[in-house]
């Protein structure tokens, strides 16, 4: 069974992300932002907005 790391946003209590460490290729600090880069990612889509905006982008990509 995969073990996940749960991230809960301090800024938005509605945001919770479960990350499988086995799928993480790298964690980088860039310009004051932390980036989690997943294995097998060829293209990154930038989404700015609400949690709903991110969910919609994930559903469209999947």
N, C-alpha and C positions, 0 to 999 in steps of 0.2 A: 504494500500500500504506500502510495506517495505521501510524503510529508510536506506540508505547506507552511509558508510564513504568512501570517495575517497582518496586513497593514491597515490601520484605522486612522483616518485623517483627523488631525486635531482641528483643522479649519472647517471641515464639513463632516459632521457625524454621520451623514448618510453614505459617505464613501468608505467602502471596505474592499480591500483587494487581497485575494489569496494567491500567493506565488509559489509555484513548484520550483525549488532551487535547482533541480535537475534540468530545467528548461532555460536557465539563465546562463548566457554566454559571458556577460561582463556587467560590472557596475562601475559607472564612471561619474566623476564630478566635473561638470562643465559649466563655466560661467555662473557659478552659484546654484546650479540645478543638479540634482542627482538623476542620472539616467540608468534605467535597467534595460539592458539589451538582451533579447531572447534569441535562442538558437534558431536557425532557419529563417531569420527575418531578412528579406531582400529589399523591402521598401518600407519606409516609415511614412505614415499619414499624420500630419499635424492637425490636431483638433483643439480649438480654443472655445471654451464655453462652460456649460454646466455638465454635471454627471450624465444627464440625459443625452447631451451631445456626444459624449464618449461612448455611451452604450449604443446609440444609433450608429456610430461609425464602426464599432465592433460587429454589430449585427450585419451591417452592409458588407463588411469585409469577409465575413464568415460564410 
